[in-house]
Amino acid sequence: QVRLVESGGRLVQAGGSLRLSCVASGQDISTLAMGWFRQAPGKEREFVASISWKGGTVYYADSVKGRFTISRDNDKNTAYLQMNILKTEDTAVYYCAGEDGSSWSPTLPGEYDYWGQGTQVTVSS
């Protein structure tokens, strides 16, 4: 059974930075394409960023492009989301997700097989 555990969320001022981590257990993370999604109150879960199995291909939502960076360290079984120049509209619960299979739909939450419990990011003005 794959388990994903996020950490790193907290309250931060606008313009600040945070790094979220997602540690996988139960399966080698190198077999999973990884994604980060977020959900703000009253809104649907939305795609933030995703990264291929070895990290050679990444995707970003337009709203975070140039500010967020997704990465992974397969030796540590961990994926990361570095968030810079945070804005109040980035406030949400952030979830990491893993897609297990030979095909990959980078931006579609329904295509991911495993999800973490989420970590709250709050950006104050």
N, C-alpha and C positions, 0 to 999 in steps of 0.2 A: 504494500500500500504506500503510495507516494504521499508525502506530507510536505507542504510548503509553509514556511513561517516567515512573515515579514517583520521587520523592525526598523526603527529610525524615525518614525513619524513623531511630530511634536508641534508645539506652537512656535511660530517664527514670524518675524516682522517682514513686511513687504520689502523686496530687494535682497533678502537673505538667501541662504543656501541650506539644503539638506541632502543627505545621502540615505536612501532607503536600501535595505538589504533583504534578500529573500534566500533563505537557506533551505535546500531540499534534502530530504531523507527518504530512505526506502527505495531509491533508484538513483543511478548515476545521472546527474543533471545533464551530462553531455548527450544523453539520448532524448532530451526535451528541448524543443524550441520554447523560448520564454517570452512572456509578455507582461507588461504593466498596464493596468486599467484603473480607472478611478470612478467614484460615484459620489456626487454631491447630493445633499438633501433635496428630495423632490425631483431628482433628475435620473435619467437612465445611466447605467454603467457605460463608460466611454473608453475607447482605446487611447492609450498614451504613447506607448513605445513597445517595440518587440525586437528580438534578436535571434538569429539562427543558431543552430546547434554549436557551431564552433566560433560564432561571433562575427563571421565575415559579412553578414548582411543585417542591416538594421532598418527599422522603419519608425517614423515619428508622426504623431498628429501635428497638423499645422500649428495648433495653438501652443505647442511646446518646442517646436523646431528652433534650434539655436540657443535654447535655454536648458534643456534637459539632455542627458546623455545616458544611454543604457549600455551596460557592459556585463560581462560574466567572467567568472574564474572557475572553470570546471574542476580544477584541482581542489578547490575549496567547496565545491558543490553549491556555489552561491551566484546569484544574479544581483545586479545593482541598478539603482536609478539615481543618478546625480542630478539634482534639481537646483539650478541657479536662477538668479533674478526672479525670485518667486513673486507672484501676484496674488491679490486676494481671491481672484477667480480660480486659483489652483487649490483652494480649500476643498478637501474631499477625503473620503476613505480610499486609500490606495491599495490595490490588490495585485499580487503577482499570480501568474498563471503559467502552467506548463502544457505544451501540446506534445503528445506522445504518438509518433507515427512518422511515416516517410513523407507524407504530404503536410503542408503547412499553410494555414490561412492567417496571415500575420495580424490582421486587424479585427477579426471577428470573435467576440467573446464566446459565442456558442460553439466554436471549433476547439476550444481549449478543454483539456481533460481534467486538469487538476487546478485547484484554487487554494490560496492561503486565506487566512481569516481577516486580513485587512489591517492597515495601520492608519491612524488618523493624522492628517496633515492639516494644520490650521494656519493660515497666513493672515496676520492682522495688519491693518493700515496704519 
